[in-house]
Amino acid sequence: MADKSSANTYWAANTRIILISLAIWFVCSFGLGIILRPMLMGISIGGADLGFWFAQNGSIYVFLVLIFAYAAKMNKLDREHGVEE
């Protein structure tokens, strides 16, 4: 990255990806597992209601998916800006 505007564009894109990932994780862990849990009590997954499942398992699975999605997005962003390893 030769110029400062390219570096600013790179970090703005990186920050956007991070904020979107955090928002998704927040909605899945706090939103579905705590706030919306009473509304999800009628839906059953593996013998437990969906809200409990998100609080115990779903947020962890979403976090793992977000890790791999973030790595893929950052690899693409690195290639676009010429800073790949």
C-alpha positions in Angstrom: 0.0 0.0 0.0 1.8 3.0 -1.3 -0.4 5.9 -0.2 -2.3 6.9 2.9 -5.7 6.9 1.3 -5.3 3.2 0.3 -4.3 2.4 3.9 -7.3 4.3 5.2 -9.6 2.5 2.8 -8.1 -0.9 4.0 -8.6 -0.1 7.7 -12.1 1.3 7.1 -13.0 -2.0 5.3 -11.4 -4.0 8.1 -13.3 -2.1 10.8 -16.6 -2.5 8.9 -16.1 -6.3 8.7 -15.3 -6.4 12.5 -18.3 -4.3 13.4 -20.7 -6.4 11.3 -19.2 -9.6 12.8 -19.7 -8.3 16.3 -23.3 -7.2 15.6 -24.1 -10.7 14.2 -22.6 -12.4 17.3 -24.4 -10.0 19.6 -27.7 -10.6 18.0 -27.2 -14.4 18.2 -25.8 -14.6 21.7 -27.5 -11.8 23.6 -30.5 -11.2 21.5 -31.7 -14.7 20.7 -30.2 -16.3 23.9 -31.4 -13.7 26.4 -33.7 -11.0 25.2 -35.9 -13.0 22.7 -35.7 -16.3 24.7 -39.3 -16.1 25.9 -40.5 -15.8 22.4 -38.5 -18.8 21.2 -39.6 -21.2 24.0 -42.2 -22.9 21.7 -39.6 -24.0 19.2 -37.6 -27.1 20.1 -34.2 -28.3 19.0 -32.8 -31.5 20.4 -35.2 -31.5 23.4 -34.4 -27.9 24.4 -36.2 -24.7 23.5 -34.5 -22.6 20.8 -33.6 -19.7 23.1 -31.8 -22.0 25.5 -30.0 -23.7 22.6 -28.8 -20.3 21.3 -27.6 -19.3 24.8 -25.7 -22.6 25.3 -24.6 -23.8 21.8 -25.8 -21.5 19.1 -23.7 -18.5 20.0 -20.6 -20.6 20.1 -21.4 -22.1 16.6 -22.1 -18.7 15.2 -18.7 -17.4 16.7 -16.9 -20.3 15.0 -18.5 -19.6 11.7 -17.7 -15.9 12.1 -14.0 -16.7 12.7 -13.8 -18.6 9.4 -15.8 -15.9 7.5 -13.6 -13.2 8.9 -10.5 -15.0 7.8 -11.9 -15.5 4.3 -13.0 -11.8 4.1 -9.6 -10.6 5.3 -7.7 -12.8 2.8 -9.8 -11.3 0.0 -9.3 -7.8 1.4 -5.6 -8.3 1.7 -5.4 -9.5 -1.9 -7.4 -6.5 -3.1 -5.0 -4.1 -1.3 -1.8 -6.0 -2.1 -0.8 -6.9 1.5 -1.4 -10.6 1.4 1.2 -12.8 3.1 
